[in-house]
Amino acid sequence: MKQKMQAIQANGYPIVFGENGYEFLNTFIEDNKYSNIFILSDTHSNECCLSRFLPFLATDKTIEIIEIESGEIEKNITTCVEIWSILTELGGDRKSVLINIGGGVITDIGGFVASTFKRGIDFIHIPTTLLAMVDASVGGKNGVDLGTLKNQIGVINVPKLVLVDTEYLATLPRNEMRSGLAEMLKHGLIFDANYWAEFRTLESADFADFDTLIYRSIEIKNEIVMQDPTENGIRKALNFGHTLGHAIESYFLENENKKTLLHGEAIAVGMILECYISWQKKLISAAEYIEIKQTINAIFTTIVFEENDLSPIMNLLIHDKKNEYGKIQFALLDGIGNSKINQEVENELIVKSFADYKS
Ligand SMILES: NC(=O)c1ccc[n+]([C@@H]2O[C@H](COP(=O)([O-])OP(=O)(O)OC[C@H]3O[C@@H](n4cnc5c(N)ncnc54)[C@H](O)[C@@H]3O)[C@@H](O)[C@H]2O)c1
């Protein structure tokens, strides 16, 4: 990272940064006397990131690299079985450590595989996408999709260490950068109005000096998780934009006629829709709604919804993990920089939010 970033203490593990982070990692591995070191990566993180990562790793232990195909479609239980089998064949035992180096797919699936292999081995996250740095690697949620239903199977279990090195972003495609940006915008909207304001003036194409913004985003995510690690209260605010966003993501994933959306692209639409709902419920003003919609639309391409898309998307809402006693619960905005959780929303209002988005 261009600036030296202080390590952040999360709930039970540190988040370390940049080149100093690798020193910390090596000492950590040494101190823990692991039997084997396994590295989980996918096609792109293997190709783009391991050549930077491996020279930093100073250890005399055997290192085994496990590679899976890239993409959300791989985040399923079949891939887990393959990884568990490889770990077994390669002599993985309870003193092994799994280093997950990749985007949110790798940190989610790697965290889950490690949490369940031999009833749990240590794991470390090295996020290599913007989205994984500011969101997926922090907070201990990990798991896989069930068919096209997002994140239905999983556990909350924290890594031993997260190492954020923004040099990995040099090879990340711009649409993937944008995808991560959606979660950063969300952090501002739900928690820090000043942070949100920084994005209003940010040129959509300017990712030049991003480290400070990334650091603040990690701080916000961590602060929320620290207050409520098991998502009984305030952590639900992080689901702002995700109730509709996940349903849209799942629908586009399962529908052959639709282009698969990146996670952040779906969340960007979800945030606009849920801002509309917040406005209609008088939780934000019309001016705030317009400001948010314009800022997000300046960065993300508008998604086209056909008339017959709405009903299947609404049906997918019944699988949302925040639902309690069969009721769909939204996390909405309560002014910019604040949120209101456990909000029930009438179907008509959801329909109206899509109509407004299309207009
Ligand atoms: N656990 C959580 O709290 C949490 C939070 C948010 C999102 N998620 C999950 O994260 C996933 C999305 O993560 P993502 O956006 O990182 O997607 P991803 O992991 O699929 O990565 C996106 C693409 O970038 C490639 N890639 C990774 N690093 C690269 C690099 N440095 N250079 C070039 N290419 C690189 C990957 O191979 C992949 O093709 C979703 O499954 C989502 O559900 C989890």
The ligand as a Tripos MOL2 file, in Angstrom:
@<TRIPOS>MOLECULE
LIG
   44    48     1     0     0
SMALL
NO_CHARGES

@<TRIPOS>ATOM
      1 N1        -18.4620  -13.4270    3.3160 N.am      1 LIG1
      2 C1        -18.8840  -12.2170    3.1580 C.2       1 LIG1
      3 O1        -19.0810  -11.4710    4.1370 O.2       1 LIG1
      4 C2        -19.1340  -11.6990    1.7800 C.ar      1 LIG1
      5 C3        -19.3970  -10.3350    1.5860 C.ar      1 LIG1
      6 C4        -19.5770   -9.8850    0.2750 C.ar      1 LIG1
      7 C5        -19.5070  -10.7640   -0.7820 C.ar      1 LIG1
      8 N2        -19.2550  -12.0690   -0.5440 N.ar      1 LIG1
      9 C6        -19.1710  -13.0290   -1.6560 C.3       1 LIG1
     10 O2        -18.0340  -12.6760   -2.4490 O.3       1 LIG1
     11 C7        -18.2430  -13.1750   -3.7710 C.3       1 LIG1
     12 C8        -17.8550  -12.1400   -4.7680 C.3       1 LIG1
     13 O3        -16.4920  -11.8160   -4.5950 O.3       1 LIG1
     14 P1        -15.6220  -11.1970   -5.7700 P.3       1 LIG1
     15 O4        -16.3500  -10.0500   -6.3500 O.co2     1 LIG1
     16 O5        -14.2750  -10.9970   -5.2500 O.co2     1 LIG1
     17 O6        -15.6950  -12.3270   -6.8940 O.3       1 LIG1
     18 P2        -14.6650  -13.4820   -7.3390 P.3       1 LIG1
     19 O7        -14.0400  -14.1240   -6.1960 O.co2     1 LIG1
     20 O8        -15.4200  -14.3110   -8.3060 O.co2     1 LIG1
     21 O9        -13.5350  -12.6530   -8.1040 O.3       1 LIG1
     22 C9        -13.8690  -11.9570   -9.2650 C.3       1 LIG1
     23 C10       -12.9590  -12.3560  -10.4420 C.3       1 LIG1
     24 O10       -11.6810  -11.7530  -10.2590 O.3       1 LIG1
     25 C11       -10.6580  -12.7620  -10.4100 C.3       1 LIG1
     26 N3         -9.5250  -12.2760   -9.6410 N.ar      1 LIG1
     27 C12        -9.3220  -12.3540   -8.3030 C.ar      1 LIG1
     28 N4         -8.2420  -11.6230   -7.9610 N.ar      1 LIG1
     29 C13        -7.7490  -11.1110   -9.1020 C.ar      1 LIG1
     30 C14        -6.6590  -10.2440   -9.3980 C.ar      1 LIG1
     31 N5         -5.9070   -9.7080   -8.4270 N.pl3     1 LIG1
     32 N6         -6.4230   -9.9220  -10.6930 N.ar      1 LIG1
     33 C15        -7.2300  -10.3970  -11.6810 C.ar      1 LIG1
     34 N7         -8.2940  -11.1760  -11.4640 N.ar      1 LIG1
     35 C16        -8.5500  -11.5270  -10.1760 C.ar      1 LIG1
     36 C17       -11.3170  -14.0140   -9.9420 C.3       1 LIG1
     37 O11       -10.6570  -15.1510  -10.4180 O.3       1 LIG1
     38 C18       -12.7120  -13.8600  -10.5590 C.3       1 LIG1
     39 O12       -12.6740  -14.1990  -11.9100 O.3       1 LIG1
     40 C19       -19.7020  -13.5770   -3.8580 C.3       1 LIG1
     41 O13       -19.7820  -14.9730   -3.8150 O.3       1 LIG1
     42 C20       -20.3150  -12.9670   -2.6180 C.3       1 LIG1
     43 O14       -21.4430  -13.6930   -2.1760 O.3       1 LIG1
     44 C21       -19.0690  -12.5490    0.7000 C.ar      1 LIG1
@<TRIPOS>BOND
     1     1     2 1
     2     2     3 2
     3     2     4 1
     4     4     5 ar
     5     4    44 ar
     6     5     6 ar
     7     6     7 ar
     8     7     8 ar
     9     8     9 1
    10     8    44 ar
    11     9    10 1
    12     9    42 1
    13    10    11 1
    14    11    12 1
    15    11    40 1
    16    12    13 1
    17    13    14 1
    18    14    15 2
    19    14    16 1
    20    14    17 1
    21    17    18 1
    22    18    19 2
    23    18    20 1
    24    18    21 1
    25    21    22 1
    26    22    23 1
    27    23    24 1
    28    23    38 1
    29    24    25 1
    30    25    26 1
    31    25    36 1
    32    26    27 ar
    33    26    35 ar
    34    27    28 ar
    35    28    29 ar
    36    29    30 ar
    37    29    35 ar
    38    30    31 1
    39    30    32 ar
    40    32    33 ar
    41    33    34 ar
    42    34    35 ar
    43    36    37 1
    44    36    38 1
    45    38    39 1
    46    40    41 1
    47    40    42 1
    48    42    43 1
@<TRIPOS>SUBSTRUCTURE
     1 LIG1         1 GROUP 0 **** ****
